[in-house]
Amino acid sequence: MTKKSKGKVSDRRYKTVRVKTARKRANSSTRWLERQLNDPYVMEAKRLGLRSRAAFKMQDIQNKYQIIKQGHKIVDLGCAPGGWMQVALEIMNNKGSVVGIDLLEVEPINGATILQGDFTDDDAPEKIKQVLNGKANGVLSDMASNTTGHKQTDHLRIIALVEMALYFALEILEKDGYFVAKVFSGGTENNILRILKKHFTKVFHYKPPSSRKDSPEMYVVAIKYKDNFDGNF
């Protein structure tokens, strides 16, 4: 069980860790490792028993928009390693249902159902609705595609992933449900934004305080699903 967290890192002081450059380690890898070892959110996540620093981003989103309620049924797409599921369960005080799905095997979390598979499979929505015993109140996605280093290619991959997550959400959400997904600098493409505004009453872009300042990541938060999806965007 995790210790309770309000999404704000404590003021405790952590000793700075310096990483020596190893012979077979690139300088960029050394910088990344040093940043991880000195990131207060990484340290606080470890102290609280959370599986990733990303858990604080979910808590920030909840603090801002109050989307998750007790008794909700929630689906976490690309759920590994499980930090968002931990936060959702804590917010609901275990009075609700959380289903995570990922291509990777994920260590079990008490109170959550974790499926290993591809959410884009044709039968995935029905399988998850069977587990939830109905439709979902919320669909969450902190997924990011693997990068190639080619800016235009990476952008297209990111947009494609958001589109797939959104299509899944429109198939499985209850009326007045919500959708949260990671996007990157510049927000969503005009086409995705058009789709979101067509199917949700309110759409926001938000950069959580726990997101690294030098990261281009943002989140789209779509609220109050109109339940008007006919299978076509």
Backbone as JSON, one array per atom type, in Angstrom:
{
  "sequence": "MTKKSKGKVSDRRYKTVRVKTARKRANSSTRWLERQLNDPYVMEAKRLGLRSRAAFKMQDIQNKYQIIKQGHKIVDLGCAPGGWMQVALEIMNNKGSVVGIDLLEVEPINGATILQGDFTDDDAPEKIKQVLNGKANGVLSDMASNTTGHKQTDHLRIIALVEMALYFALEILEKDGYFVAKVFSGGTENNILRILKKHFTKVFHYKPPSSRKDSPEMYVVAIKYKDNFDGNF",
  "N": [[0.86, -1.2, 0.0], [0.51, 2.23, -0.76], [1.88, 5.2, 0.71], [-0.12, 7.98, 1.62], [-0.52, 10.58, -0.76], [-0.64, 13.91, -1.84], [0.02, 14.8, -4.27], [2.01, 16.66, -4.27], [5.39, 17.28, -4.03], [7.36, 16.74, -1.19], [9.16, 19.03, 0.99], [11.53, 17.98, 1.77], [15.08, 17.53, 1.93], [17.35, 16.33, -0.5], [20.33, 14.58, -1.05], [22.63, 15.58, -3.5], [23.47, 13.61, -6.27], [26.27, 12.6, -8.05], [27.23, 11.37, -11.2], [29.71, 9.39, -12.53], [31.3, 9.41, -15.7], [31.16, 6.54, -17.54], [33.27, 4.22, -19.33], [31.96, 2.88, -21.46], [29.61, 4.2, -21.66], [27.51, 6.6, -23.08], [27.79, 10.2, -23.11], [25.3, 11.46, -23.06], [23.69, 9.49, -21.94], [24.79, 9.35, -19.4], [24.12, 11.89, -18.43], [21.33, 11.66, -18.44], [20.98, 9.59, -16.53], [22.05, 10.81, -14.25], [20.26, 12.91, -13.96], [17.91, 11.48, -13.39], [18.62, 10.29, -10.92], [18.75, 12.5, -9.32], [16.29, 13.67, -9.41], [13.66, 15.07, -7.69], [11.02, 14.15, -7.79], [11.26, 11.53, -8.68], [12.61, 10.46, -6.49], [10.73, 10.91, -4.46], [8.59, 9.41, -5.37], [9.63, 6.86, -5.09], [9.93, 6.81, -2.3], [7.26, 6.87, -1.49], [6.29, 4.54, -2.45], [5.34, 4.46, -5.02], [5.11, 3.58, -8.47], [6.26, 5.06, -10.5], [7.51, 8.34, -11.41], [5.61, 9.53, -12.92], [3.2, 9.17, -11.7], [2.68, 11.41, -10.16], [1.95, 13.25, -12.06], [-0.58, 12.38, -12.85], [-1.88, 12.84, -10.44], [-1.65, 15.62, -10.29], [-3.26, 16.35, -12.49], [-5.72, 15.41, -11.6], [-6.04, 17.04, -9.31], [-6.38, 19.48, -10.55], [-8.66, 19.2, -12.26], [-10.49, 17.45, -11.1], [-11.59, 14.95, -12.0], [-11.81, 12.18, -11.5], [-13.93, 10.14, -9.62], [-15.23, 8.54, -6.66], [-16.23, 5.17, -7.07], [-16.05, 5.11, -9.8], [-15.41, 3.65, -13.06], [-12.48, 2.86, -14.59], [-10.16, 2.96, -17.29], [-6.84, 2.31, -18.08], [-4.69, 2.92, -20.54], [-1.84, 1.44, -22.01], [-0.52, 0.87, -19.57], [1.79, 0.26, -18.07], [4.45, 1.37, -15.92], [2.53, 1.25, -13.93], [1.91, 3.39, -12.27], [-0.15, 5.34, -12.68], [-2.45, 3.84, -12.31], [-2.19, 3.19, -9.61], [-2.56, 5.72, -8.43], [-5.17, 6.36, -9.27], [-6.66, 4.37, -7.94], [-6.12, 5.08, -5.31], [-7.3, 7.65, -5.17], [-9.98, 6.97, -5.48], [-10.29, 5.57, -3.22], [-10.28, 2.83, -3.33], [-12.88, 2.29, -4.06], [-14.18, 1.53, -6.61], [-13.45, 0.64, -10.04], [-10.54, -0.37, -11.74], [-8.95, -0.93, -14.74], [-6.12, -1.97, -16.39], [-4.19, -2.01, -19.39], [-1.58, -3.36, -21.33], [1.13, -3.93, -23.62], [3.34, -4.98, -22.46], [4.29, -7.14, -19.73], [2.92, -6.53, -16.59], [3.56, -5.95, -13.22], [1.38, -7.21, -10.73], [-1.19, -5.15, -9.2], [-2.77, -4.48, -6.25], [-6.22, -4.48, -6.24], [-6.56, -3.65, -8.83], [-7.25, -4.66, -12.23], [-5.2, -6.17, -14.54], [-4.42, -6.42, -17.88], [-2.58, -8.16, -20.3], [-1.86, -7.2, -23.44], [-2.96, -5.85, -26.64], [-4.49, -2.8, -26.96], [-5.56, -1.93, -29.29], [-6.56, -4.09, -30.66], [-9.31, -5.69, -32.29], [-11.16, -6.93, -30.6], [-10.63, -5.92, -28.11], [-12.06, -3.69, -26.81], [-14.54, -4.92, -26.1], [-13.68, -7.0, -24.44], [-12.65, -5.57, -22.29], [-14.91, -4.18, -21.43], [-16.36, -6.33, -20.49], [-14.85, -7.07, -18.26], [-15.18, -4.77, -16.73], [-17.84, -4.89, -16.37], [-19.59, -3.38, -17.92], [-19.62, -0.08, -19.44], [-16.93, 2.44, -19.38], [-16.11, 5.1, -17.08], [-13.94, 6.72, -17.37], [-11.11, 7.12, -19.54], [-7.71, 6.75, -19.61], [-4.48, 7.77, -20.73], [-1.1, 7.59, -20.76], [0.67, 7.14, -22.68], [3.51, 7.08, -24.88], [4.99, 7.13, -28.06], [7.77, 5.23, -29.36], [10.73, 7.02, -30.07], [12.38, 8.2, -33.05], [14.2, 10.09, -33.62], [13.87, 11.61, -35.78], [12.19, 14.43, -36.37], [9.68, 15.0, -37.72], [8.7, 12.43, -38.31], [8.5, 11.34, -35.72], [6.57, 13.05, -34.67], [4.31, 12.38, -36.19], [3.94, 9.76, -35.36], [3.3, 10.09, -32.68], [0.87, 11.5, -32.87], [-0.67, 9.58, -34.19], [-0.84, 7.62, -32.21], [-2.29, 8.94, -30.22], [-4.69, 9.3, -31.61], [-5.53, 6.62, -31.89], [-5.93, 5.93, -29.23], [-7.97, 7.72, -28.59], [-10.03, 6.87, -30.32], [-10.55, 4.37, -29.22], [-11.45, 5.2, -26.7], [-13.85, 6.53, -27.35], [-15.4, 4.4, -28.07], [-15.83, 3.04, -25.71], [-16.58, 4.62, -23.57], [-18.84, 5.84, -21.05], [-21.73, 8.04, -21.13], [-20.98, 11.41, -20.38], [-18.43, 10.8, -19.63], [-14.77, 10.88, -19.38], [-11.62, 11.73, -20.97], [-8.17, 11.4, -20.99], [-5.03, 12.18, -22.27], [-1.6, 11.9, -23.24], [0.08, 14.42, -25.01], [2.19, 16.42, -27.15], [4.46, 19.28, -27.41], [2.85, 22.08, -28.82], [0.45, 21.01, -28.65], [-2.58, 19.29, -29.55], [-3.15, 18.01, -32.87], [-4.98, 19.81, -35.37], [-7.06, 18.24, -36.44], [-7.49, 16.21, -34.52], [-8.21, 17.79, -32.36], [-10.57, 18.85, -33.35], [-12.16, 16.54, -33.43], [-12.26, 15.89, -30.7], [-13.65, 18.12, -29.68], [-16.04, 17.74, -30.93], [-17.09, 15.51, -29.66], [-16.88, 15.86, -26.92], [-17.83, 17.98, -24.2], [-16.12, 19.85, -22.97], [-12.73, 20.76, -23.54], [-9.36, 20.67, -22.68], [-5.93, 21.81, -22.6], [-3.08, 20.89, -20.76], [-0.24, 21.32, -18.73], [1.24, 19.55, -16.34], [2.52, 20.54, -13.1], [4.41, 18.73, -12.18], [5.56, 17.75, -14.45], [8.55, 17.68, -16.29], [10.28, 20.74, -16.81], [11.76, 21.1, -19.12], [10.65, 19.31, -20.8], [8.68, 18.52, -23.68], [6.15, 17.55, -23.29], [2.6, 17.56, -22.87], [-0.79, 17.43, -21.68], [-3.95, 16.39, -22.9], [-7.15, 17.04, -21.8], [-10.27, 15.89, -21.85], [-13.63, 16.44, -21.21], [-16.87, 15.34, -20.11], [-18.26, 13.47, -22.04], [-20.27, 13.21, -24.92], [-21.58, 11.02, -25.8], [-22.07, 10.4, -28.51], [-20.95, 8.95, -30.56], [-20.7, 7.31, -33.61], [-19.16, 5.39, -34.71], [-17.59, 6.48, -36.6], [-15.07, 8.92, -37.08]],
  "CA": [[0.0, 0.0, 0.0], [1.3, 3.45, -0.82], [1.57, 6.25, 1.66], [-0.97, 8.97, 0.98], [0.16, 11.7, -1.39], [-1.53, 14.92, -2.4], [0.53, 15.22, -5.57], [3.01, 17.7, -4.11], [6.6, 16.72, -3.47], [7.69, 17.35, 0.1], [10.3, 19.94, 1.0], [12.71, 17.31, 2.31], [16.29, 17.74, 1.14], [18.0, 15.13, -0.98], [21.73, 14.78, -1.38], [22.89, 15.51, -4.93], [24.27, 12.47, -6.7], [27.05, 12.82, -9.27], [27.5, 10.12, -11.9], [30.93, 9.42, -13.32], [31.13, 8.91, -17.06], [31.77, 5.24, -17.74], [33.93, 4.09, -20.64], [31.03, 2.44, -22.5], [28.34, 4.93, -21.54], [27.53, 7.88, -23.77], [27.6, 11.35, -22.23], [23.87, 11.72, -22.93], [23.17, 8.51, -20.99], [25.25, 9.76, -18.08], [23.3, 13.04, -18.02], [19.99, 11.15, -18.13], [21.06, 8.85, -15.27], [22.26, 11.79, -13.18], [18.99, 13.62, -13.77], [17.0, 10.57, -12.7], [19.04, 10.09, -9.54], [18.59, 13.74, -8.58], [14.94, 14.19, -9.61], [12.91, 14.91, -6.43], [9.8, 13.37, -8.01], [11.68, 10.13, -8.7], [12.92, 10.09, -5.11], [9.5, 10.9, -3.68], [7.81, 8.25, -5.81], [10.24, 5.69, -4.44], [9.62, 6.87, -0.87], [5.84, 6.62, -1.29], [5.92, 3.24, -2.99], [4.72, 4.63, -6.33], [5.92, 2.89, -9.45], [6.94, 6.0, -11.4], [7.27, 9.76, -11.14], [4.41, 9.91, -13.68], [2.05, 9.15, -10.8], [2.42, 12.78, -9.71], [1.26, 13.95, -13.15], [-1.99, 12.02, -12.73], [-2.4, 13.53, -9.27], [-1.78, 17.03, -10.69], [-4.43, 16.45, -13.36], [-6.88, 15.25, -10.72], [-6.17, 18.24, -8.48], [-6.83, 20.59, -11.39], [-9.95, 19.01, -12.92], [-11.39, 16.64, -10.27], [-12.34, 14.09, -12.92], [-12.04, 10.85, -10.94], [-14.83, 10.09, -8.46], [-15.4, 7.21, -6.08], [-17.18, 4.33, -7.79], [-15.83, 5.15, -11.25], [-14.75, 2.55, -13.79], [-11.41, 3.55, -15.3], [-9.26, 2.16, -18.12], [-5.53, 2.92, -18.27], [-4.07, 2.36, -21.74], [-0.39, 1.48, -21.9], [-0.5, 1.16, -18.13], [3.08, -0.01, -17.42], [4.6, 0.33, -14.89], [1.36, 1.16, -13.07], [1.76, 4.55, -11.38], [-1.45, 6.0, -12.82], [-3.45, 2.97, -11.69], [-2.05, 3.36, -8.17], [-3.16, 7.0, -8.05], [-6.62, 6.26, -9.47], [-7.2, 3.56, -6.85], [-6.04, 5.86, -4.07], [-8.31, 8.71, -5.24], [-11.3, 6.36, -5.29], [-10.28, 4.83, -1.95], [-10.6, 1.45, -3.73], [-14.32, 2.15, -4.29], [-14.33, 1.67, -8.05], [-12.77, -0.4, -10.82], [-9.46, 0.09, -12.61], [-8.41, -1.95, -15.64], [-4.98, -1.51, -17.18], [-3.79, -2.9, -20.49], [-0.27, -3.0, -21.87], [1.81, -5.0, -24.34], [4.3, -5.55, -21.52], [3.78, -7.75, -18.51], [2.95, -5.55, -15.51], [3.43, -6.56, -11.89], [0.03, -6.98, -10.2], [-1.5, -4.09, -8.25], [-3.94, -4.85, -5.48], [-7.41, -3.68, -6.56], [-6.64, -3.39, -10.28], [-7.17, -5.79, -13.17], [-4.21, -5.82, -15.55], [-4.46, -7.31, -19.04], [-1.46, -8.04, -21.21], [-2.38, -7.27, -24.8], [-2.97, -4.64, -27.46], [-5.81, -2.18, -26.87], [-6.08, -1.67, -30.64], [-7.18, -5.29, -31.2], [-10.74, -5.49, -32.51], [-11.99, -7.43, -29.5], [-10.19, -5.33, -26.84], [-13.11, -2.95, -26.09], [-15.53, -5.83, -25.51], [-13.04, -7.71, -23.33], [-12.54, -4.67, -21.14], [-16.27, -3.95, -20.91], [-16.74, -7.52, -19.71], [-14.17, -6.97, -16.97], [-15.79, -3.66, -16.0], [-19.29, -5.12, -16.29], [-20.22, -2.2, -18.51], [-18.72, 0.92, -20.02], [-16.03, 3.12, -18.46], [-16.3, 6.53, -16.82], [-12.75, 7.44, -17.81], [-10.02, 6.44, -20.24], [-6.46, 7.47, -19.38], [-3.36, 7.31, -21.55], [0.18, 8.28, -20.61], [1.54, 6.49, -23.66], [4.32, 7.84, -25.83], [5.6, 6.22, -29.01], [9.23, 5.23, -29.41], [11.21, 8.08, -30.95], [13.39, 7.84, -34.04], [15.13, 11.2, -33.76], [13.4, 12.4, -36.92], [11.12, 15.21, -35.75], [8.39, 14.84, -38.4], [8.26, 11.04, -38.12], [8.1, 11.19, -34.31], [5.31, 13.78, -34.48], [3.24, 11.57, -36.79], [3.73, 8.59, -34.49], [2.61, 10.57, -31.47], [-0.51, 11.82, -33.25], [-1.34, 8.32, -34.49], [-1.1, 6.95, -30.95], [-3.4, 9.66, -29.58], [-5.91, 8.99, -32.37], [-5.96, 5.26, -31.56], [-6.46, 5.97, -27.86], [-9.24, 8.44, -28.63], [-11.03, 5.99, -30.95], [-10.9, 3.37, -28.2], [-12.24, 5.87, -25.66], [-15.2, 6.82, -27.84], [-16.12, 3.13, -28.12], [-16.01, 2.39, -24.42], [-16.97, 5.57, -22.53], [-20.21, 6.18, -20.68], [-22.08, 9.44, -21.28], [-20.35, 12.3, -19.39], [-17.12, 10.3, -19.29], [-13.63, 11.75, -19.65], [-10.48, 11.16, -21.69], [-6.91, 12.1, -20.72], [-3.96, 11.57, -23.06], [-0.38, 12.68, -23.41], [0.42, 14.97, -26.32], [3.47, 17.11, -27.01], [4.44, 20.72, -27.65], [1.96, 22.42, -29.93], [-0.86, 20.45, -28.33], [-3.1, 18.3, -30.49], [-3.36, 18.41, -34.25], [-6.31, 20.39, -35.57], [-8.05, 17.2, -36.68], [-7.82, 15.58, -33.24], [-8.93, 18.79, -31.57], [-11.92, 18.9, -33.91], [-12.87, 15.33, -32.98], [-12.5, 16.02, -29.27], [-14.7, 19.11, -29.44], [-17.29, 17.18, -31.44], [-17.6, 14.45, -28.8], [-16.81, 16.23, -25.51], [-18.31, 19.34, -23.94], [-15.0, 20.72, -22.64], [-11.43, 20.21, -23.88], [-8.29, 21.51, -22.14], [-4.54, 21.4, -22.64], [-2.55, 21.14, -19.42], [1.11, 20.82, -18.4], [1.29, 19.39, -14.89], [3.72, 21.05, -12.45], [5.39, 17.65, -12.02], [6.21, 17.47, -15.73], [9.82, 18.41, -16.36], [10.15, 22.0, -17.53], [12.37, 21.0, -20.44], [9.95, 18.3, -21.59], [7.62, 19.08, -24.53], [4.89, 16.87, -23.07], [1.41, 18.18, -22.3], [-1.9, 16.47, -21.65], [-5.26, 16.86, -23.3], [-8.17, 16.59, -20.86], [-11.59, 16.08, -22.46], [-14.61, 16.19, -20.15], [-18.29, 15.23, -20.43], [-18.49, 12.8, -23.31], [-21.65, 13.41, -25.36], [-22.13, 9.71, -26.19], [-22.62, 10.62, -29.85], [-20.05, 8.32, -31.5], [-21.38, 6.34, -34.47], [-18.16, 4.53, -35.31], [-16.77, 7.27, -37.52], [-14.54, 10.18, -36.53]],
  "C": [[0.89, 1.24, 0.0], [0.92, 4.38, 0.31], [0.79, 7.33, 0.94], [-0.16, 10.13, 0.43], [-0.87, 12.64, -1.97], [-1.0, 15.47, -3.72], [1.58, 16.29, -5.49], [4.23, 17.1, -3.44], [6.97, 17.47, -2.21], [8.94, 18.21, -0.02], [11.56, 19.29, 1.54], [13.89, 17.5, 1.37], [16.9, 16.41, 0.74], [19.43, 15.47, -1.36], [21.94, 14.62, -2.88], [23.84, 14.37, -5.25], [24.98, 12.82, -8.0], [27.38, 11.47, -9.89], [28.76, 10.28, -12.75], [30.67, 8.83, -14.71], [31.88, 7.59, -17.22], [32.31, 5.12, -19.16], [32.94, 3.76, -21.75], [29.68, 3.15, -22.44], [28.46, 6.29, -22.21], [27.28, 9.02, -22.77], [26.12, 11.64, -22.01], [23.24, 10.75, -21.94], [23.57, 8.86, -19.56], [24.41, 10.92, -17.56], [21.9, 12.59, -17.64], [19.98, 10.45, -16.79], [21.22, 9.8, -14.09], [20.97, 12.56, -12.89], [17.98, 12.75, -13.03], [17.33, 10.44, -11.22], [18.83, 11.33, -8.68], [17.21, 14.38, -8.74], [14.13, 13.98, -8.32], [11.63, 14.1, -6.6], [10.11, 11.87, -8.08], [11.92, 9.63, -7.28], [11.65, 9.98, -4.27], [8.6, 9.73, -4.08], [8.33, 6.98, -5.16], [9.88, 5.66, -2.96], [8.17, 6.49, -0.6], [5.39, 5.26, -1.81], [5.18, 3.33, -4.31], [5.66, 4.1, -7.4], [6.65, 3.81, -10.43], [6.64, 7.42, -10.97], [6.03, 10.25, -11.87], [3.16, 9.89, -12.82], [1.69, 10.55, -10.34], [1.71, 13.59, -10.79], [-0.24, 13.65, -13.1], [-2.62, 12.74, -11.54], [-2.59, 15.02, -9.56], [-3.03, 17.25, -11.54], [-5.71, 16.35, -12.54], [-7.1, 16.49, -9.86], [-6.74, 19.42, -9.27], [-8.28, 20.42, -11.86], [-10.94, 18.14, -12.15], [-12.24, 15.67, -11.1], [-12.71, 12.74, -12.3], [-12.88, 10.93, -9.68], [-14.88, 8.66, -7.91], [-16.48, 6.44, -6.83], [-16.99, 4.31, -9.28], [-15.18, 3.88, -11.77], [-13.75, 3.2, -14.74], [-10.55, 2.57, -16.07], [-7.97, 2.95, -18.33], [-4.84, 2.21, -19.43], [-2.55, 2.5, -21.66], [0.02, 1.7, -20.46], [0.84, 0.95, -17.44], [3.81, 1.3, -17.07], [3.47, 0.29, -13.86], [1.11, 2.34, -12.15], [0.4, 5.22, -11.47], [-2.56, 5.15, -12.2], [-3.4, 3.1, -10.17], [-2.75, 4.64, -7.69], [-4.68, 6.94, -8.17], [-7.27, 5.47, -8.34], [-7.19, 4.33, -5.53], [-7.09, 6.96, -4.04], [-9.7, 8.15, -4.94], [-11.41, 5.6, -3.97], [-10.72, 3.38, -2.18], [-12.1, 1.21, -3.91], [-14.61, 2.44, -5.76], [-13.57, 0.56, -8.73], [-11.71, 0.24, -11.71], [-8.95, -1.1, -13.42], [-7.27, -1.32, -16.43], [-4.67, -2.51, -18.27], [-2.48, -2.41, -21.07], [0.29, -4.2, -22.62], [2.8, -5.72, -23.42], [3.6, -6.23, -20.35], [3.96, -6.74, -17.38], [2.73, -6.28, -14.19], [2.06, -6.23, -11.31], [-0.05, -5.83, -9.2], [-2.79, -4.46, -7.54], [-5.11, -3.91, -5.8], [-7.59, -3.4, -8.03], [-6.62, -4.7, -11.06], [-6.24, -5.39, -14.3], [-4.23, -6.88, -16.65], [-3.21, -7.09, -19.88], [-1.98, -8.24, -22.63], [-2.36, -5.91, -25.47], [-4.37, -4.03, -27.45], [-6.41, -1.88, -28.25], [-6.67, -2.92, -31.29], [-8.7, -5.1, -31.28], [-11.6, -5.9, -31.31], [-11.63, -6.81, -28.14], [-11.29, -4.55, -26.12], [-14.12, -3.86, -25.41], [-14.95, -6.59, -24.32], [-13.0, -6.83, -22.09], [-13.91, -4.34, -20.57], [-16.78, -5.13, -20.11], [-16.1, -7.47, -18.33], [-14.82, -5.89, -16.1], [-17.27, -3.89, -15.71], [-20.05, -3.89, -16.79], [-19.18, -1.26, -19.1], [-17.91, 1.63, -18.93], [-16.45, 4.58, -18.25], [-15.12, 7.34, -17.32], [-11.77, 6.55, -18.53], [-8.79, 7.32, -20.12], [-5.36, 6.91, -20.26], [-2.14, 8.19, -21.31], [1.19, 7.72, -21.6], [2.32, 7.5, -24.49], [4.99, 6.84, -26.76], [7.12, 6.29, -28.93], [9.7, 6.27, -30.43], [12.3, 7.55, -31.9], [14.48, 8.9, -34.14], [14.79, 12.09, -34.94], [12.12, 13.11, -36.48], [9.75, 14.96, -36.4], [7.83, 13.43, -38.21], [7.75, 10.84, -36.69], [6.77, 11.87, -34.04], [4.14, 12.97, -35.02], [2.93, 10.36, -35.93], [2.94, 8.97, -33.24], [1.14, 10.82, -31.76], [-1.3, 10.55, -33.52], [-1.72, 7.59, -33.2], [-2.26, 7.61, -30.21], [-4.71, 9.36, -30.28], [-6.44, 7.61, -32.02], [-6.57, 5.22, -30.15], [-7.82, 6.65, -27.81], [-10.34, 7.57, -29.24], [-11.49, 4.94, -29.95], [-11.81, 3.99, -27.14], [-13.67, 6.1, -26.11], [-16.05, 5.55, -27.91], [-16.56, 2.65, -26.74], [-16.55, 3.31, -23.33], [-18.49, 5.65, -22.32], [-20.46, 7.65, -21.03], [-21.51, 10.23, -20.1], [-18.99, 11.79, -18.93], [-16.01, 11.26, -19.7], [-12.48, 10.97, -20.28], [-9.26, 12.02, -21.41], [-5.81, 11.41, -21.51], [-2.77, 12.51, -23.17], [-0.26, 13.15, -24.85], [1.75, 15.69, -26.15], [3.34, 18.56, -27.47], [3.67, 21.04, -28.92], [0.58, 21.85, -29.71], [-1.29, 19.42, -29.36], [-3.18, 18.88, -31.9], [-4.79, 18.94, -34.39], [-7.39, 19.34, -35.74], [-8.47, 16.52, -35.38], [-8.6, 16.53, -32.36], [-10.38, 18.91, -32.05], [-12.76, 17.72, -33.42], [-13.21, 15.43, -31.5], [-13.65, 16.99, -28.99], [-16.06, 18.63, -29.95], [-17.92, 16.23, -30.42], [-17.56, 14.77, -27.3], [-17.22, 17.69, -25.33], [-17.17, 20.32, -23.69], [-13.69, 20.01, -22.95], [-10.35, 21.19, -23.41], [-6.93, 20.93, -22.5], [-3.92, 21.79, -21.3], [-1.15, 20.55, -19.29], [1.21, 20.75, -16.89], [2.57, 19.98, -14.31], [4.81, 19.99, -12.31], [6.04, 17.23, -13.32], [7.49, 18.29, -15.81], [9.68, 19.64, -17.25], [10.72, 21.92, -18.94], [11.71, 19.95, -21.32], [8.86, 18.96, -22.43], [6.25, 18.49, -24.24], [3.83, 17.79, -22.46], [0.35, 17.09, -22.24], [-3.16, 17.15, -22.16], [-6.25, 16.22, -22.35], [-9.53, 16.92, -21.45], [-12.65, 15.59, -21.48], [-16.03, 16.18, -20.7], [-18.53, 14.73, -21.86], [-19.98, 12.85, -23.67], [-22.35, 12.1, -25.76], [-22.79, 9.78, -27.57], [-21.74, 9.98, -30.94], [-20.77, 7.23, -32.29], [-20.4, 5.4, -35.17], [-17.26, 5.23, -36.3], [-16.34, 8.56, -36.84], [-15.27, 11.37, -37.17]]
}
